């Protein structure tokens, strides 16, 4: 599910930052690859024009995140976890 992937990616981003700060390189590559996979999955669950075309007032949903690929439930905590994982990962994914 999107919220689960987002929450895990948030945790992985925190672990990555902690490892970098402590100069521990042991699992950084694996953590980094897991973060990229998590971000990619989250982006696949993000609502775009094609996925909301049959919703009432589809423009309200574009850019949001649902609970999973088959259920159109949107909650603020889903969006918060997705955005938090993106923001926490952005600074080192850009490098």
VEXDOZA-534475 format. One record per residue (C-alpha): residue in three letters; x, z, y. Coordinates in pm, whole numbers, plus 32768, in hexadecimal, padded with zeros to 4 digits. Example, Ala and Ser with C-alpha at 12.3 -4.5 7.8 and 13.67 -1.06 7.14 Angstrom:
VEXDOZA-534475
<type=ALA&x=84CE&z=830C&y=7E3E>
<type=SER&x=8557&z=82CA&y=7F96>
END
This chain:
VEXDOZA-534475
<type=UNK&x=8000&z=8000&y=8000>
<type=UNK&x=806D&z=7FC6&y=8165>
<type=UNK&x=805F&z=8135&y=81D1>
<type=UNK&x=812C&z=81A1&y=80A3>
<type=UNK&x=8233&z=8094&y=80E4>
<type=UNK&x=823E&z=80F3&y=8254>
<type=UNK&x=8266&z=8266&y=820B>
<type=UNK&x=837C&z=8222&y=8111>
<type=UNK&x=842A&z=8138&y=8204>
<type=UNK&x=8418&z=8246&y=8311>
<type=UNK&x=84C5&z=8337&y=8222>
<type=UNK&x=85CA&z=8237&y=81BF>
<type=UNK&x=8616&z=81EE&y=832C>
<type=UNK&x=8649&z=8362&y=836C>
<type=UNK&x=872C&z=837B&y=823A>
<type=UNK&x=87F2&z=824C&y=82AD>
<type=UNK&x=8827&z=82E1&y=8407>
<type=UNK&x=888C&z=8430&y=8370>
<type=UNK&x=8988&z=838B&y=8286>
<type=UNK&x=8A1C&z=82C4&y=83A7>
<type=UNK&x=8A35&z=83FD&y=847F>
<type=UNK&x=8AE0&z=84BC&y=8364>
<type=UNK&x=8BCC&z=8397&y=831E>
<type=UNK&x=8B46&z=837E&y=81BB>
<type=UNK&x=8B53&z=8218&y=8142>
<type=UNK&x=8AF9&z=8254&y=7FD3>
<type=UNK&x=8997&z=81C8&y=7FC5>
<type=UNK&x=8979&z=811F&y=8118>
<type=UNK&x=8964&z=7FC0&y=808B>
<type=UNK&x=884D&z=801E&y=7F97>
<type=UNK&x=8790&z=80DD&y=80A4>
<type=UNK&x=87B3&z=7FBA&y=8195>
<type=UNK&x=8734&z=7EBE&y=8094>
<type=UNK&x=860B&z=7F9F&y=8042>
<type=UNK&x=85B6&z=7FB9&y=81B3>
<type=UNK&x=85BA&z=7E3E&y=81D5>
<type=UNK&x=84D4&z=7E1A&y=80A7>
<type=UNK&x=83E8&z=7F21&y=8137>
<type=UNK&x=83DB&z=7E75&y=828A>
<type=UNK&x=839C&z=7D23&y=81E7>
<type=UNK&x=827C&z=7DB0&y=8118>
<type=UNK&x=81E2&z=7E54&y=824A>
<type=UNK&x=81F0&z=7D0F&y=830B>
<type=UNK&x=8136&z=7C62&y=81ED>
<type=UNK&x=801D&z=7D61&y=820F>
<type=UNK&x=7FFE&z=7D35&y=8387>
<type=UNK&x=7EBA&z=7C91&y=83F3>
<type=UNK&x=7EE0&z=7B37&y=8489>
<type=UNK&x=7DE9&z=7A29&y=84EF>
<type=UNK&x=7DB2&z=79A9&y=838A>
<type=UNK&x=7D76&z=7B03&y=82F6>
<type=UNK&x=7C74&z=7B6F&y=83FA>
<type=UNK&x=7BB1&z=7A2D&y=842D>
<type=UNK&x=7A7E&z=7AB8&y=837B>
<type=UNK&x=7A85&z=7C0F&y=8420>
<type=UNK&x=798B&z=7C63&y=852F>
<type=UNK&x=7A50&z=7C44&y=8677>
<type=UNK&x=7B92&z=7BD1&y=85C9>
<type=UNK&x=7C6A&z=7BE9&y=8703>
<type=UNK&x=7C50&z=7D65&y=86F0>
<type=UNK&x=7D04&z=7D67&y=85A1>
<type=UNK&x=7E27&z=7C79&y=85DC>
<type=UNK&x=7F73&z=7D31&y=85C4>
<type=UNK&x=7EE1&z=7E61&y=8518>
<type=UNK&x=7F25&z=7EDC&y=83B6>
<type=UNK&x=7E29&z=7F23&y=82A7>
<type=UNK&x=7E3E&z=8012&y=8185>
<type=UNK&x=7E9C&z=7F08&y=8086>
<type=UNK&x=7E85&z=7D95&y=803B>
<type=UNK&x=7D1E&z=7DA1&y=7FB9>
<type=UNK&x=7C73&z=7EA3&y=8096>
<type=UNK&x=7C2C&z=7E76&y=8208>
<type=UNK&x=7C41&z=7FE3&y=8271>
<type=UNK&x=7D00&z=8025&y=83B3>
<type=UNK&x=7D62&z=817F&y=8429>
<type=UNK&x=7E3F&z=81EF&y=8546>
<type=UNK&x=7F31&z=829E&y=845A>
<type=UNK&x=7F69&z=8155&y=83A0>
<type=UNK&x=7FD2&z=80B1&y=84E5>
<type=UNK&x=80A2&z=81DF&y=854C>
<type=UNK&x=816D&z=81E5&y=8409>
<type=UNK&x=81A8&z=806E&y=8412>
<type=UNK&x=8216&z=806F&y=857D>
<type=UNK&x=82ED&z=81A4&y=854B>
<type=UNK&x=83A2&z=8103&y=8426>
<type=UNK&x=83DF&z=7FC7&y=84F3>
<type=UNK&x=8461&z=8087&y=8620>
<type=UNK&x=853D&z=816E&y=8550>
<type=UNK&x=85D3&z=8047&y=8495>
<type=UNK&x=85F9&z=7F59&y=85BB>
<type=UNK&x=8737&z=7FEA&y=864B>
<type=UNK&x=8809&z=7FB9&y=8512>
<type=UNK&x=8760&z=7E83&y=8484>
<type=UNK&x=87C1&z=7DC9&y=85C1>
<type=UNK&x=8930&z=7E1B&y=8582>
END
